[in-house]
C-alpha cells in the first residue's frame, strides 16, 4: 500500500475515546494514604532558571495544560469540570493490574498501531489532569505512578525502537510520538531518566527528523504532517537537552534540507500547501483548510510561540506567509466561529469534530500565534477572534476549550481597548481548491466544486462513508440566527442523495472508504471555478460529469448583494433513473416547526408531508429566507424526520462514531427532472434572510433577468447594479457580451466607468477575447495580463494561460 494513502484524524489535547483500565503502579513519589480523588498539591513548577531547556519545557507544559488560574472562576470551572469528567472516566477504566495485557479493554491488542496510538492520547489526558491545578488528580502520587508504569508498559509491549511499522503509518510517526512527548513534558518531574531515554530513542527511530516519511524515506513530508513532526522533534530536543534536534525542528518548518521545497513558509502553485489566493490543499487534491490546514496552523503556532526569544527562535523572514494565511486562508472561511464544512473533507464525518469544534481549534491557534507575531498582524487577529467569540452564543468558545485557551480568551474579552471586529463581507474565489465563498453582513454562502484537479470527496480508514456528492456543487448557507445548521448532527441524519445545490442521479450507492487507507474521487470535468468583480459580485460554474452514471449538466451560480442565482442546463442522462436538483435541504433540528409558504400559502407542518407544486413562483422557509422560481417551476417539497447515527458514516479506528440513534427534522425543496432527462434545465434564486413579503416582491419585480440558460452559455443581467454576469461554455454572445471561447465574465457599467473581470476556470485556453456592447474611450487600469482596444465596441484580450483559473481585471472610462 502506498503509505501516503492512510491518515486518520487528529484530536484535541483533552479528547479521549471510551476505554477500559491500566497496570501495576510503581512508587515514584511518596504515596498518599488516600485515593487519588482527594485533593493534593499541584506538581511543583521547576524553579526559575536561566537554562533555556528548562525555560522552554515550562513553556511547553503551559501550552498543554495552562498556568495558574482561579478554579472558582465559572469559565475556568467549566473547563476544569470537563477535564475532570473525561479523566475520571479514563482513570476508572484504566487496567492497573499486574497481569494486564492492555491498558483499556477496548484498545486490544495493544500492539495494533491504532490501539497504542490512542492509549498514548488517553494517557496525555490523564497527565494533563495530574498537572492542572484544582483537579482531583492534581499532584496525586498514585496517578503519577500509574502513568509512569503505563508509559513503560506501552514501550515494552508495543512502541519501542526495535518495533517495525505495521498498519497505519500515522500512528507510528505522528499520533503516538506526539502524545508520548506531550506526556513526558507534563510528567517530566517524575519520569525516571532511564525511561525517558528509552522514549527518546523510540522517537529517534520513528521521527528522526521532520523532513521524511520514515517508512518511505523517499517521500518528503508536507503541510500538516511536516508541522506535526516539527513539534515532535522540538519536544524531543528539549527533553533530551539536544540543541541540534531543536534546530532540526525549527529548520524543518523552512525545509532547509531541501532548499525550501516543502517549506511551510512558502506559497505553492501545485500540490500541498498554501496558495496565494487563500487556498490550502493537502493530499495533493483535497480542499483542506478546515482540517489539515487547521492542524498545520496549530502546530506551527505552537512551535513558533514555544521557541520565541530562545536560541532557536524562528527567524525565517518568510514566516510572514504563515501570518498572512490567517487573513487569506482561515478568516474568510470562518463564520462567527464556525469552520465551513466545505473545507473540512472527511473530517465532517467525525462526531467529536463538528464545525464549531474545528472553528474553536483555529481560533485557539490564531491567539497562540498572535503571542509571537508582529503587532500589525496580532492586533487585527485578536479583534477578529473577539468578534467571532462575542457573536457565537450557540456554541460559546469558552465551553469548548481547555484551561490554557480559556486564559487567553478571557484576557482578550476583558481587554476594553480591543474592539471586536464585525463580520467580513466580500466574494472570494479560491481557484486553486475549487471553492467559492460569498459573505454578506448577516449571512455567508459556500460553494463546493470539483474537477480533475480537486477531488469531489475523500473517503477511507472508515471515514466519510457517504460523502459522494459533497463536491458536486453542494451549497452551504450560514445565517446569523442558525449557527447549528451543519453542526447539529447534520451529516449522520441528512439524506446524502439530497445535498443542497447538487444535481444527482438517484442510483443507490455503496458506502465509500470502508477499507484501510484513503482514496480520492476525482471527476473528469475541467471547468470548476469562476470570476470575482470588485470583491462583491461573482460567477462560478461547474461541468457535472457524474460518477457511475451518464448524467451530465452545466451548472452556474451568480452571487449578488442579497441573492444567489442558480442556473442549470443540458441536464441529460440515459440510465432509466430519476434525476433531481436539490434547492434546499434544511436541518430543522430535533423539534423544528418552521413554516413553509409556497406562493404565499402556508403548507402542512406534519412530518412525512410531501407535495408537488406544478407552477411555483416562490417559496419561503421561516427563519431561513426565500426561494424564487422564474417561469412557474414544478417544485417538490418534503417534511420528514430522519434518523441516523454517527457510526453510519464513520467507523474509523480512532474517529468512529457512536451507534446511538439521532433524529432530526428536515425540510427539503427539489426539482424533479424526470427519468432519463434530455436537455433539462432549472433556474432559481436563494434570498437568505428575506421575509415572505420581500420574497414575493422579488418574485414580482424580477430585479434579476436570466438572459440565457443553455449548454453554450448561462448569463444574468442586474440592471440596478449595471451588471452582466455570464459563463460561456463556448464562444458566443450573451447580453451583448461576446467571447471567442470558454470564460467566466462579469461587467459593470456605471457613471464612473466600466469594470470587467474575466477568468478561465477550465484552464484550457492561452487567451480569451471579450467584446463589450458599449463604448469605452480610454483605459483607467488593467492587470498586466489584459490588453484593451477602446472604441465603440471595446475589445479585451486576456492572457489566461498559466493563470490557474484566477480572475483578470480591467477598468475602462
N, C-alpha and C positions, 0 to 999 in steps of 0.2 A: 504494500500500500504506500502511496506517496504520502510522506509524513506531513506535507502541507495540507492534507485533506482532513485533518482532525483538529478540533479546537472547541473545548467546552466553554461555557460562560464563566465569568468571574463572579466573586461575591464581595460584598462589603465586609469590613473587618468584623462586624458583630453578627454576621449571618451564620447560621448553623442549622443543618437539617435535623430531622428526627433521628435519634440514635439510641444506643444501648449503654454500656458500662465500662471501667479501666484497671490497671494491675496493682501489684503489691507496692506499698509505699516504702520509701527509704527516708529515714530521718536526716534532714539536711540542716534544719534549724530546730531549736527546742520546740517540741510539740506541745500545744496547749492541752490542758486536761479535758476541755470541752470539744464538741464537734465544731466543724468549720463554720457553722451557721451563727456562732456567737461573734460579736464584733471584735475585731482585733485591730491593732495599729496598722496603718498602711506601711508597705515596704519603705524603708528609709531611703530617701533620694541620696545618691552619692554626693559626697561633699564637693563644693565648687572647686574646679581645678583649671589650671591653665593648659592642661593636657588636651589637645584637640580631639583625641579619640573619645575621652570621657564627655567632653562638651557635646559632641555630635551624637553620642549614644543617648545622652539625656534628651537631646532634641528629638531624636528618633522615637524615643519612648513617649514623649509628649504628643508627637504626631499621631501615635497609635491610640493612646489612652487619655490624652488630655493632661492638664496640670491640676493645681489646686482649685477647688470650687466649693460653693456652699450647697451641700446636699438638700438644704431646706428650700432653696430656690425652686419654684414649681417647674421651671423649664428643665433645670438640671435633674430634678427629682424624677421627671418623666423619663428622661434618657437613662438614668440610673436604674429605674424600675424595669425598663425594657431589657437592659443588660442583665439585671438580676434574674429576671424570668427565664431568659434564654440560657444563661449559665447554670441556673438551678436545675433546669430540665436535663442539661447535658451531664451535670455532676451526678444527679440521681441515677442516671442510666449508664454511667461510666463503670466498666468492669474493673475493679481494683483487686481482684483475687489473684493468688499466686499461680493458679492453673490456667489463667486466661489464654485464649488464642487470638483474641481480637480486643479492641478497646470498646467498641459498640457492636452489639449483635447484628444490626442492620448493615454494618460495614465489614462483612465477612465474605471471603477470606481477606485478611488484612494485606496479603501480598498483591492483590489486584490494584492497579495504579489508581483507579478512581476511589477505592476504599482507603488506602493510606493517604491519598491526597486530601480527601475530606476529613480524615482523622486529624491531620495537622491543622486544618481550618477550625475544627471544633476545639482543639487544644488552645489555639490562639484566642478564641472567645473566652475560655476559662482563664487564660493568662491575663487577658485584659481585665476581667472581673477581679482577679487577685491583685492587680496593680492599681485599680481605680479606687480612690478614697471613698469611703462611705458605703461600700457594698458589704454584704455579709461574708464575702470571700476574702476581703482585704487583709493581706498580711498573714493569712492562715498558714501555719506550718504544715498542717495536714494536706491542704490543697497544693502547696508548693512541692511537697514530697511526691504527691500523686502525679503532678505534672512532669516533674523531672524523670520519674520512673516510666511514665508513659512515653516520653520522647525517646528514652533509651530502648523501650520495647519496640517502637516503630523502627528504630535504627537496626536493632538486632534481627528483627523478623522480616523487614520489607525494604527499607530505603537506606542504603549504605553505599559506600564507594566501590564495593565489589559486585553490586547488583547489576543486572542487564535490563535495559529498557524493554518493556513489552506493553501492549495495549496502547493507550492514548499518550503520545509523547508529551502533551502539555502538562500533565500531572507531574511527570518526572523532571521537566526542565523549567516550569514556571509555578504551577499550583502548589506542589509540595515544598520546594525550596523557599518560595516567598513566605508561606505560612511558618515554616521552620525557622527562618531567620527572624521573623517577627516575634516568635515565641522566645528565641534566645535573647533578643533585645529586652523584652519585658521581664524575663526571668534571669537576667544576667548576673544578679547578685546571689543566685542560688544554684545555677547550673555548674556542676563540677568542671574544672578546667579540662580534664581528660575527656569528658563527654563533649564539651564544646569543640575540642579538637577533632573528634570524630565527625561531628556535624559539619564543620567547615571543610573537612576532606570530602564529605559527600557532596557538598555544594560545588567544590572544585571539580569534582568528577562530572557532574551533570550541567553545571553552568560555569565553566571556566572563564567565560567572557560573554559580553552581551552580543557579540557580533555574528556568531554562527549557531546553527542548529546542531546540537551535539550528536544526535543520532543520524544526522545528514550533513556532514561538515561542509559540503559544497554549497549549502543553502545559506544565504545571508539573512539574518533577521531584519524585519522591517516593522514600522509602525508600533502598534501596541505591544507586540511580542518583544521588540527591542527595548522599549521603555520599561517593561516589567523586569527584564533581565538586568537592566542598568541598576534598578533598585536592589535587586537580589545581590548583585556583585558589590554594590556600595555598602550594604549592611554586612556582608561577609567581610569586607575590608575593615570596617570599623570594629567588628567583634574580634577579628584576628589581628588588629592593630597593624594592618598592612597597607601602607600608603600607596603602594603600587597598584593594589586592587581597587582602591578608591579612585585613583586616577584613571584606571581602566574603565570603571563605570562611568565617570564623567565624560571621558573621551568617546565612550560608546554612544552617547547622545548625539555627538557630531560625526560618528563613524570615521574617526581619524585613520583607522586601519585600512579602509578602502577609499581614502581621499574624499570622504564626504558623500559617497554614492548613496548610502542609505541613512544619511543624517536625518534626524528628526527636525532639524532646523533648516530645512530647505523646501522649496516648492517643487513638486514633481509635475511632469507633463504626461506621465503614464504610470500605471501600476499603483502601488500602495503609497499613501501619504497625503499630505495637504496640498491642495491646488490653489492657485492664486484667486480663483473665482469663489472660494469658500467651500469647495467640495472636499470630502475626505473619503478615500477608498481604502479598503483592506480586503485581503484575499483576492486581489487582482481585479475584481469586478463587482464588488458589493458596496453600495452606498451605506457607510457605517459610522457616520458622525456620532450617533447616539449610543453606540456600543463600543466597538474597538477604539473609535476616536475618543470617547469619554475615558476609556482605560488609559490610553496614551496620555491624555491631558492630566489625569490624576497622578500617574506615575512620574511624569516629567515635573509636575508641580511639586511632588514630594521630594524628589532628589534635588531640584533647584533650590527649594527652601531649606532642605537639610544641609546642603553644602555651603550655603551663603555665608560669606565672611570667614570661611575657613581656608586653609592652604589649598583646598581642592575646589574652590568656587568655580561655578560655570561662567567662563569669561568669553565664550564664543560669541562674537558680535551678531552672528546670525540667529541667536536665540530670539531675536525680535520676531522671527517667523512664528515661534510658539506664542508670543504675546499677541501678535496680530490674529492668530487663529481664534482667540476668544471672540473678537469682534466679527471676523469674517465667517467663521465656520460654526461656532456654537450659539452665539446670541441670536442670529436670525432664525434658528430652528427650535428655540425655546419660547413657549407661550405661557406667561405667568407661572414659570417654574416647571412646566411640563415639557419633557423632551418629545418632539414629534415622532410618532411611531414610524413614519415613512423613512426614518433614518436609523432604525434600530435593528433591521434584519431579523434573524431568527430569535433575537432576544425578546421580541414581543410575545413569544410563547412561554416565557418564564414567569411563573406565578409570583415569585418574590422579587420581580424586577419590572414593575409597571412604569408607565411614562413618568409619574411623579417621583418614583424612586430614582430612575435614571436622571431626571432633572435635578433632584437633590444632590446626587453624586457630582454632577457637573458644577453646580453652584458651590459645593464644598471645595472642589478643585480650584475653581476660579479664586475663591477667597484665600486659599493657601498660596496659590501662585502670586496673588497680589502682595503677599508679605515680602517677596523678594524682587518685585518688578518695579521699574521706574514709576514715579508718581503720575506721569502723563497717562499711563495705562491703568494703574491701580485705582485711581480716583474714579475714573469712568466705570470700571468694572464694578466697584463697590456700589455706586449709585444704581447701576442696572440690577445687580443682585438684590439690593434693598427693595427696589420696585417689585421684583418677582415675589419676594417674601411677603411684602405687605398686601399684595393683591390676591395671593392664593390662600383663601380661608378654607377651601375644601380639603386640601392636603397640606396642612401647615408644615413648613420646613423643620421647625424645631421638634416636631413629633416624629421625624423620620431619620434623625441623625444621632450620632454619639456625642459623648462629652466634649471632645476636642472641637467638634464642629459647632456645637451649641455655644461654646465660649466665644468663638469668632463671630457667630451670628448675633449674639446678644450685644457684643461690643458695637457691631455695625448698627443695629436697630436703635441703640441708645445714643448714637452719635448725632446730635441735633444739627451739626454743621454739614452733615451729608444728606442732601435732598434726594429722595427716591426718584429714579428716572421713570418716566411714563413709558407706555408701550411703543415700541418702534413700529414705523409704518414703511411700506415700500413693496416693490416687487423684485424678487431675486430668482434668477435662473442659474441653477448650479449645473452648468452644461457638462461638466466633467463627471457627474454622477447621475445624470438623468433625473434630477429632482427640481421642483419648482415650488416656491413659497410666496404667497401673496398675503401681505399684512395690512390690516386697516385698524383704526383706533379701537374697535371693540371686538374684532374677530380676526382670525387668520385661516388660510386655506392652503393645504399642502397637496401636491400632485406627485404621484409616484409612477414613473415611467421606466421602460427598459428597452434594451436594444442588443445588438451583437456585442456591444462594448460593456454594458452594465447588466448584471443578472436580473431576471424577473423576480427570483427569490432564491434563498439558500436554505437548505434543509440538511439534517444529518445529526449523527450522535443522538438520535431520538428527539430532535428539536424541530419545531415549526412544521409539524406533520401536515398541516392543511393551508400552507401559505401560497397555494398555487396561483392566485390571481392578484396578489398584493402589488405586483409590478406592472399590471396591465392597465394602468390609468386609474388606479384607486385614488379617490379624493378623501381628504380629511378636513372636516370643518370644525374649528375650535372657536368656541364662543365664551365670553367672559362669565356668562351665567350658568355654564355647564362644563366645569373643568373635569368632570368624571366620565366624559363620553367614551374614551378609549381605555381609561384606566380602571373602570368598574367592570371587570370580568367580561369585557367586550370580546376578546379573542376566543375564549372557550365556548361562548354562547352564540355568537353571531353566525348566521348562515354563511359558510365560507364560499358558497356559489353566488352570493349576492352582496358583494362588497361595493360600496358607493363608487359611482363613476365608471365601473367596468362594464364591458360588453362581453358576454360569456356564452359559450356552448354549454348546455346543461348536462353534458355527459357525466356519468358517475366517475369519480376519481378515487384512486387508491392513496392511502397515506404515503407521504414522501419522507425520506430520510430516516427510516426506521432502523437501518443498519449502522455499523460503525463507520466513522469517517463522515465528512460532509461533502456535499456536492452542490453545484450551482446550476440553475436552469437559465440559459441564455437564449432568448428568441433569435430569429434570423433577420428581423427588420433592421433597417438602418436609421430611419427617422425617429428621433425621440429628443424633444427639447424645443427651444423657441427663442424669441427675442424679447427684449425689455426696452421700454422707452421712458425716459425721464424718471426712472426709478418708480414709476407709477402705473403704467399700463403694460400688459404683456399678452403675447400669443404663444401658445405651445401646441405641439402636435405629436401624434404617435401613430405609426402604421401598425395595426394589430395583426400579427401572424400567430394564431392560437396554437398552443401545443396539442398534439394528438388530434387535430381537428382541421377541417378545411375552412374554418371560419377566418374571414379577412374583413378588415374595416379600416377606414380612415377616420381618426378621431382628432378633434381640435378643441382647445379651451381658450377663452378670451377673458382677460382679467381687467376689471374696471373698478371705479371708486366704490360702488355699492352693489356690485353683482359679478358673478362668474357665469359666462355663457358657454354652454357645451354643445358642440355640433358633431354629428356622426354621419358618415356617408359611405356608400359602397359596401354595406354590410351584406355579406354573401357567404353562404355555407351550403353544403350538399350532403350532410351526414344523416338527414332524416330526424334531427332533433330540434327542439325549440331553441331559439337564440333570444337573449334578453339583454337590455341595457338597464342598469340599476341607477336610478336617480338619487335615491337616499335609502339608507337602512339605519335608522336612528335608535340608539340604545336609550330606552326609557327607564332603565334601571329596574329595581325589584318591583316597584308598585306604581310606576308612572302611568298617568291617565291623560297625557297631553292631547288636547283636542285637535282633530284633523278637519279642516274645511276644504271642500272642493267646489270651486266657483261660488264661494260664499255659503254653501250649505253644510251644516255640521254633519259629520259621519259618526257611525257607531263607535263606541268605546269598548265594545265587548271583545275579549280575547278570542282569537280564532276567526274574527270577522274578516272578510275579503270582498272585493268588488272590482268590477271592470267598468270604467267610465269611458264611454265611447268618444265623447267630444269634450275634452278638458281644456279650459283656458288657463286656470291657475289653481294652486293648492297652497295650503298654509298649515304648518305644524306649530302648535303653540309653544312658545319659548325657544323656537329654533329659527324660523323665518319662512320666506315664501318661495314658491317654485312656479315659474311661468312657462306655459307651453304654447308657442305660437302655432297657428294652423290647426286648432281643435284636435289635440292629440288624444289617442286612446291610451289611457293611463290605468295601470293596475295598482291596487293598494291592499295591504295586509297588516292586520294586527295579530301578533302571536306572542306567546310565552315560549321561550326556548330554554331547554335545559342541557347543560353540558358540564364537563369537568376539565380542569387544567390537565389532568392526565390524558385526556383525549388528544391533546395537541403537543404534549411534551412528555416523553418517557426517558429523558436523559439521565445519565448516571448521577450527576450532581445538580441537575436542574429540573428533574422530573416533577410534575405537578401532582397535586392531591387528587384522589379519585372521588372526593366529595362532590356531590351534585350541586350545581348552581343554576338558578333560574333568573332570567332577565326578560323584560318585555321589549319588543321591537315594533317599530312602525316602518314599513317598507313601501317605497314607491318605485315602480319599474315600468318599462316599456317592453311589450311583448312583440318581437319581430316575426313571430310565427316559426313554423317548421321549415328548415332549409330556405331561408330568405334569399332573395336575389336583389341586390342593389337597394336594400332598405336604408332608411335614414332616420335621424332624430334631431331635435333641437329643443333645448330647454335652458332656462336661466335660474340660477340659485341666487336668492336675495337674503343673505344672512342677516338676522336680526330685524327684518322688515315686519311691520304689523300687517294684519289682514287688509286694512284699508290701503296701506302703501302698496301691497302686492296687487290688489285689484286695480289700483290706479296705474301701476306699471304695466299691467296686462292690457289696459285700455289704451294708454298713450303710446305704448311701444317706443320708448326712447332709444332702443337699440334695434337696428334693422339687420337681419341676416341677408346679406347681399347675394351670396351664393353658398350652396352646401352640396358639393358634388365630389366625386372621386378625383377631380382635377384641381379643385380649389375650394377653400372654405373661408368665408370672409364676413365681417360685420362692419357696420357704419354707425357711429355715435355722433350725430350732428351737434349735440350740445357741447361736446368736447372737441369738435372738429377732427374726430379720429376715424381713421380707416385702419383696420387690423385684418390681416389675411395670412393664411398659409397656402402657398402654391405647391401642389404636388407635382406640377409640371409647368412648362411655360404657358402663360396665359394672362388674362386680364380680369380684374375684379374691382368694382367701384372706381374704375378709371385707372387703377394702378396696374402696370404691366411688368412682367418679369420674363426673362428669357430662359428660365429654368426653375427648379425647386428652390423655395426660400420661404422664410417667415419674415413678414414685413409689417411695420407699424408706421403710420404717418399722421402727424397732427398739423393742422393748418389754422393758425390764429393770427391776430393782428401783428404780433411781434415776429412772425416768421413761420417757417416750415421746419419741422423736426422729423427725421427719418431714422428708423432702426431696421437693420437687416441682419439675418442670421441664416446659416445653412445647417440645420440640425441633423440632416442626413450625412453631412460631410462628404459629399460626392463631387462637388464642383471646385474648380480653381477660382472662377469668377462668376459673379451674378450681376446682371444689368437690370436696373429698376428704372422705369419711366413713370413720371408723375403727370397727372392730368391738369395741372395748373401751373402758371408761370412762376419762375424764380429769377431774380435779376443778378444775384451775387451769392457768394459762399461766405457764411459767417465763420464756421469752423467745421472740420471733419477729422475723423480718425485718419491715421496715415494710410490705412487700407482702402480709403474711399476717394474716388476721383469723381468730380461733378462737372457736368457740362450744363451751365444755366441756359435759360431760354424759355420759350413759350411752353414747351414740354420738357422740363429739365430731366437729364439722364444721370443716374449714379452708377458707376462701375465699381463693384465691391470685390476686393481680393479676399475671398473667403477661404481659399485653400490653406490648410495647415492651422486654421484658427479654432479647430475642435468645437465648432458649433457656437462659438461666442458671438455676441452682438457687436455690430459695427454701426457707428453713429455719424450723422451729418446734420448740420443746421444751415438753412438757406434763408436768404432775405427775399 
